[in-house]
Amino acid sequence: MRLSSPALTAFTASGSGSFDVRDHSGSFALTIDLGNQPHVVQALGRSTLQIEEIIKGVTIYVKLPPAITSKLPSGAPWLKIDLAKAGVPGLSSLAGTPASSDPSQMLQYLRAAGDVSNRGTERINGVPTNRYHATVSLDRVADALPASARNAARRSIAALERVTHTHELPVDAWIDGAHLVRRIQMSFKASAQGQTVDALTTIDIPEYGPQPAPVLPPADQVTDASALLGSTG
């Protein structure tokens, strides 16, 4: 991921992990390069932010740097957020929609566009693929999904539209000969407090198959942040 803005120093984030679609569970580690900003270095002790995340159903566990967690009352390194209880509009629906958990569902987004162009062949991580591009009309996505997923999709799309202030989303997808998604790339503009931020996200899927179940952190290492988030929603 890359975020940039005329008023802010651009920063990048990269990481890796695995996900089991059937159990809606997985884990990943993310490193965010915040640039050489003195106030960031002073707060974190470094210019990079390392985050670990575990997903189990609609519950998310996030491990933040000691510079942040040491300021919490418990001092526990892990934060637990139950999206079903957090009371933050859009979070639970974002986690529940198929597009957020199963990369292959992005094909439904492309089909909803109605105008998909083939950009030719490319090798992604050594795998031959065809690249497809579309400007997706977000208002049409839910109708392209199975009936059982449409209500959750409409809620998550509404949350995305509130952040991006747009009804269209450019999407590129690289599909291999077995019709598996090997790369997804999305770009959009988001605005907050009068500032416009350009965002580019690329997701590579180098391997399909059984994934290991995530190991949850010990209870004494966890702070439940669901109630705190709920009080602000």
C-alpha angles and dihedrals in degrees: 000000000000125000123187137170135172089241098043138057109255116248135191134208130197135172147138141227145133136262136199109209096195095055095030089229137126147120139234143173123225132194117198119197105208095182128244098305114154095217091052093049090048093051098042102024089236142046095246130071118211119201131180121197134189122191123199114170106306093338120099127194116198125190112204130186118280090247087069104032093047088069093058118098093244097038088216113155096223129067119204120208120184102198091199090060103029094087094216109142113245098007098101093043091048089055094046102049114101093235091064096051108029115048091201089067088072084079086070088056090053092049090051090059093071091206112070122166127201109229095190135255128319136168113239114194088339095310119118110237143168116235118221127189132195141158100231120216101220092202089064099047099085092055090056092057128080113279092249091060100043101089093050090045092052091052094048093046091051089054091049092049091052090056099041098034088218138106095205131068125189109225132181122191129187111208125191129215091272090056092252121144110243100172136011123192126186131178129187145147122247127188131208130168091352094308124117118218125194112214129192120182126185123186120190121196106196098167139032126194142077114344129206117255112252118252110232118223118254114273093243089059094055134086114198105227096174094097092047092053091045091056090059095046 
